Amino acid sequence: MDIFEFPMPDIGEGVAEGEVVEWRVAVGDVIAEDDILCEVMTDKATVEITSPLPGTIVALLAEAGAVTKVGAYIVSIMPAEGAHIPTVARHGDHDDEPAAAAPEPEATPEPTAASVTVDTGALAALETERPAGHRALATPYTRKLAREAGIDIERLLGTGDAGRVTPGDVENYHAVRDVAPATQTAPAGGEPPQQPPAPPAAVPAPIPAPIPRPAAGQTETRIPIKGVRKKISERMRLSKSMAAHFTYVEELDVTDLVATRSVLKADAAARGVKLTYLPFIMKAVASGLRAFPTLNGLTDDANQEFVVKHVRNLGVAVDTSNGLMVPVVKDVDRLTILELASEVNRLADDARNGKSKLPDLKDGTFTITNAGNIGGLFATPVINYPEAAILGVHAIRKKPWVVDGEIVIRDIMYLSISIDHRMNDGATGAHFMNHVVALLQDPRKLLLEI
């Protein structure tokens, strides 16, 4: 049987290359279909690449740390006896056939009509029947999305090129099938089922990667620049070389915000949600971006255009053991405080556990970085290029403050915003900050933003 050469698969829309972070197999290893071969990191996420067939590893064709183009060979496999040899994309023709299609997932039980009202007509419009022996065209990433959602990808209608099933097809089907809890119907003679979400799992705070103890006489340790740290390095260098940074800092009294959060914290916990200050800040920021929309966008240097976004998708910087990740909360101004808290908790947990999905790391329009739980007075954050601005959130401390001519102890914090001066002037940043500060100093006004 001929040796099967497996190319770097298409792991996400618009991704042309990826870095092989770590091999999970070695030459001579016997593997099963769908075993993990390696981890590949793009500028969006780190994903696990699985084997499309059982066999024995003959050669690793890409070194750990190497940046490899989609479609370039990365591993040679001697197929097991009787193994089905998949058709995969080869150097440059990967748009015609899915690269290393993952095996058909086991279907997981879907909600039944007894518990959920489903628009079967809408579902049928998203489905198709394929001829015997024909599998859906889909990337490994898309198949993974379908598998995690309990969706049989083989019955999905593909809207991509040549009928390819896209991540959007999976998400649309998921949205129609798994309707909102408000459509749940009650069992005969009973009330609608109330199933509050489980509380988020506690995740230990990340710590820096340990440096090996030096040997006797060793005067330095060299650490390869690779993986997430390499991407952070590239993005920071690009940001500082392209964006014209300036930073504006404001001090504010958040005593009422602290009291409001303290009152609501127990109610949120009863619903399985950990409530921090961040959702309040996000709502205030979203309101500020509506009022000052040129801060909610990016600079398209290739086309020499400023781009103003009409959705408010806020990236939230998360400190992980592998480096800084920025998952994105979509449509912040359309979510309640409790919904924001739940979504932030989910995204942060996924980032810290290395489980972030590509859709959760893209399409941000503005970024918030929060170092308040670590310490420091304030910082001048680096813009998440090509975005127009980034907000730094800092520690809340009790300080003497003047209220009605009297010195009292209040809860005080700093906010700092770094702005690309090419797209916005200092006055815009100052007016935006005044808007945000007014909402956070009197959180009752946030009720008008829901």
PyMOL commands that set and color helices and strands:
alter all, ss='L'
color gray80, all
select helices_A, chain A and resi 120-124+140-149+153-155+161-163+167-177+181-183+227-242+255-270+278-291+293-295+332-334+337-352+358-361+426-441+443-449
alter helices_A, ss='H'
color red, helices_A
select strands_A, chain A and resi 4-7+17-23+30-31+36-41+46-50+55-60+67-69+73-79+245-253+297-300+305-308+314-316+318-320+323-325+328-329+366-370+389-393+397-403+406-420
alter strands_A, ss='S'
color yellow, strands_A
deselect
rebuild
show_as cartoon
